[in-house]
Amino acid sequence: MMRRMVDPGLPTSPALYFDAERGEAYVSTRVVDWRAVERGYQLTRLVLPLMHLGVLFWVWNALPSARGLTGEDVIVWGAIGLFGYMIVSLVTSPLIWYFMPRCFSGLFFSKRLTFLFTSNAIGFRSWFYSNGVRITRRFRGRPTQIKIAIRSDLEAESYSEYVSTTRPGGQPRIWPKCHFRHARKLEFVIVGGSGNTPQLHPSGPHRLRTLPVATLPLTQGESLTVVLNAAISLTQPETDAGRHFLGNIAMDLDLSQMSRR
């Protein structure tokens, strides 16, 4: 039976559920990445004018001059109401642009990440893939070392530079860009080196592959990394294979191939 793990070394969110009898762990969380935040800002830009019109209509109906009075009273009360609303809007505009996009992002554009850990394999579901992904913990009869890591999201950095450039005839960006700086990419790091494939350099680094999982903000990525690595350790089969991975610095084959191009 799955029970929530409570430990001083684990963050409070996301929750880690572990079945000690079956040796399985489960983690599920919702993620609001930089794309979701961008959609939240765009939706706010569409909703905000409608909200202003609705509030102005309510203020107009609330004025005594709107209940049958005519002439100068209507103009005076209307000017007072409009001026007061402009002051309130000016003061609350930073708060609106800070909280409303994040509310929209969490309500309408967040996505779910789900992980299942067993002693034989690790599976997860992400919007990066149309189907679930299964990672076996053994290759050619030999165990592999699997860890979770986060790195900078290069796509978010490129998009941040793109939106920071004011195009001819266009308007400069009015909403913040801090979610680009805090954008990270969550990845599985799969380390080999003890299999049947010979090393190019016997004393060199082990081979590794990185499998992207999702994009997420930095704070959530740090917490999720701790929880997922704890789940990997809890479900790690009893083996001495971990000794083969100690001592040498790993080398990402994908990055090394890109650097040679």
DAMO-V931765 format. One record per helix or strand of 3 or more residues. SS is the DSSP state (helix for helix, strand for strand). FROM is the first residue (numbers start at 1). TO is the last residue. If there is no record, write none. Layout:
ss:SS from:FROM to:TO
ss:SS from:FROM to:TO
This chain:
ss:strand from:16 to:19
ss:strand from:24 to:31
ss:helix from:34 to:62
ss:helix from:64 to:66
ss:helix from:72 to:109
ss:strand from:111 to:117
ss:strand from:121 to:125
ss:strand from:133 to:136
ss:strand from:145 to:152
ss:helix from:154 to:164
ss:helix from:178 to:181
ss:strand from:183 to:191
ss:strand from:207 to:217
ss:helix from:218 to:234
ss:helix from:241 to:245
ss:helix from:253 to:260
